[in-house]
Amino acid sequence: MIKIIFVRHGESTENVAMIKGEKYNKENIELTNIGKVQAAKTGTYLSKVFGKFDIVYSSPVKRCVQTSEIITNEIKYPNKNIIYDKLLVELGAYHHPFDGLSKEEKYIEINKNQKMKSIIKKITEEKDPFEIYNLK
């Protein structure tokens, strides 16, 4: 029987910044120390519950690469050959006009231009995420 296990990345610098309403570097989102511990614990759990894995795929996004490397170390993945595939990148992840801004900066940007409110609503409707990532 084939089993496919999906795992989300551990806590990232973006996750923490978003919760706190702080600015973050959207070009360098990586795992926090807590995220690294979460990935290691996930790997230990996966190893205990599922045993060995035949193949591991990961998004090529930095936080996902970090997570997959930690997990494969924990599960003692024999060939260490993780397959990174851009089709695993979260759709819509990098086309929001407020990425990286703090709460205060977002508020300023929205109030600078009243049309921004309607633009925000249309962003996901008008953009094709497959086109953004050249996946067509």
C-alpha positions as CSV (number, residue, x, y, z in Angstrom):
1,M,0.0,0.0,0.0
2,I,1.3,3.5,-0.9
3,K,1.1,6.1,1.8
4,I,1.6,9.8,1.1
5,I,2.4,12.0,4.1
6,F,2.1,15.8,3.9
7,V,4.0,17.9,6.4
8,R,4.0,21.7,6.7
9,H,7.2,23.5,7.5
10,G,8.0,24.4,11.1
11,E,7.5,27.9,12.6
12,S,9.2,30.5,10.4
13,T,10.3,34.1,10.9
14,E,7.3,35.1,8.8
15,N,4.9,33.3,11.1
16,V,6.3,35.1,14.2
17,A,6.4,38.5,12.5
18,M,2.8,38.1,11.2
19,I,1.5,37.2,14.7
20,K,3.4,40.2,16.3
21,G,2.5,42.6,13.4
22,E,6.2,43.2,12.8
23,K,8.1,43.8,9.6
24,Y,10.0,40.9,8.1
25,N,12.3,40.2,5.2
26,K,10.1,38.4,2.7
27,E,13.2,37.4,0.7
28,N,14.8,35.4,3.6
29,I,12.0,33.6,5.5
30,E,13.6,30.8,7.4
31,L,12.8,28.5,10.4
32,T,13.1,29.9,13.9
33,N,14.7,27.8,16.6
34,I,11.2,26.6,17.6
35,G,10.6,25.6,14.0
36,K,13.8,23.6,13.9
37,V,12.7,21.7,17.1
38,Q,9.2,21.2,15.6
39,A,10.8,19.7,12.5
40,A,13.0,17.4,14.5
41,K,10.0,16.2,16.6
42,T,8.0,15.7,13.5
43,G,10.8,13.6,12.0
44,T,11.0,11.5,15.2
45,Y,7.2,11.0,15.1
46,L,7.1,10.0,11.4
47,S,9.9,7.5,12.0
48,K,8.1,5.9,14.9
49,V,4.7,5.8,13.2
50,F,5.6,5.0,9.6
51,G,9.1,3.6,9.7
52,K,11.1,4.0,6.5
53,F,10.4,6.3,3.6
54,D,11.1,5.6,0.0
55,I,11.1,9.1,-1.3
56,V,10.8,12.7,0.0
57,Y,9.6,15.7,-1.9
58,S,9.8,19.3,-0.8
59,S,9.1,22.8,-1.9
60,P,12.3,24.6,-2.8
61,V,11.3,27.5,-0.5
62,K,14.0,28.0,2.2
63,R,11.9,27.2,5.3
64,C,10.6,24.0,3.5
65,V,14.1,22.9,2.6
66,Q,15.2,23.4,6.2
67,T,12.3,21.4,7.4
68,S,12.8,18.6,5.0
69,E,16.5,18.3,5.7
70,I,15.9,18.1,9.5
71,I,13.1,15.5,9.0
72,T,15.2,13.4,6.7
73,N,18.0,13.4,9.2
74,E,15.6,12.3,11.9
75,I,14.0,9.5,9.8
76,K,17.4,8.3,8.8
77,Y,16.4,8.7,5.1
78,P,18.9,6.4,3.4
79,N,19.6,8.1,0.1
80,K,19.5,11.7,1.3
81,N,18.1,12.7,-2.1
82,I,15.3,15.1,-1.5
83,I,13.4,16.0,-4.6
84,Y,12.7,19.8,-4.7
85,D,9.8,20.7,-6.9
86,K,8.4,24.2,-7.6
87,L,4.9,22.7,-7.9
88,L,5.0,22.4,-4.1
89,V,5.3,26.1,-3.6
90,E,2.3,27.5,-1.9
91,L,0.1,29.2,-4.5
92,G,-0.3,32.9,-3.8
93,A,2.6,32.9,-1.4
94,Y,4.5,35.9,-2.8
95,H,2.2,38.2,-4.6
96,H,0.5,40.1,-1.9
97,P,1.4,43.9,-1.9
98,F,1.8,43.9,1.9
99,D,4.3,41.1,2.2
100,G,7.0,42.0,4.7
101,L,5.2,45.1,6.0
102,S,4.4,45.7,9.7
103,K,0.8,46.4,10.8
104,E,1.6,50.1,10.9
105,E,3.1,50.1,7.4
106,K,0.1,48.2,6.0
107,Y,-2.3,50.7,7.6
108,I,-0.3,53.6,6.0
109,E,-0.3,52.0,2.6
110,I,-4.0,51.3,2.6
111,N,-4.8,54.9,3.7
112,K,-2.4,56.5,1.1
113,N,-4.6,55.2,-1.7
114,Q,-8.3,54.6,-1.3
115,K,-8.3,52.4,-4.4
116,M,-6.1,50.0,-2.5
117,K,-9.1,48.5,-0.6
118,S,-10.7,47.4,-3.9
119,I,-7.3,46.3,-5.3
120,I,-6.7,44.0,-2.3
121,K,-10.1,42.4,-2.8
122,K,-9.3,41.7,-6.5
123,I,-5.7,40.4,-6.1
124,T,-6.4,36.7,-5.9
125,E,-9.2,37.0,-8.5
126,E,-7.0,38.7,-11.1
127,K,-3.7,36.9,-10.7
128,D,-3.1,33.4,-11.8
129,P,-0.7,31.9,-9.3
130,F,0.5,29.3,-11.8
131,E,1.5,32.1,-14.1
132,I,3.4,34.0,-11.3
133,Y,5.6,30.9,-10.7
134,N,6.0,30.1,-14.4
135,L,4.2,26.8,-13.9
136,K,2.1,26.8,-17.0
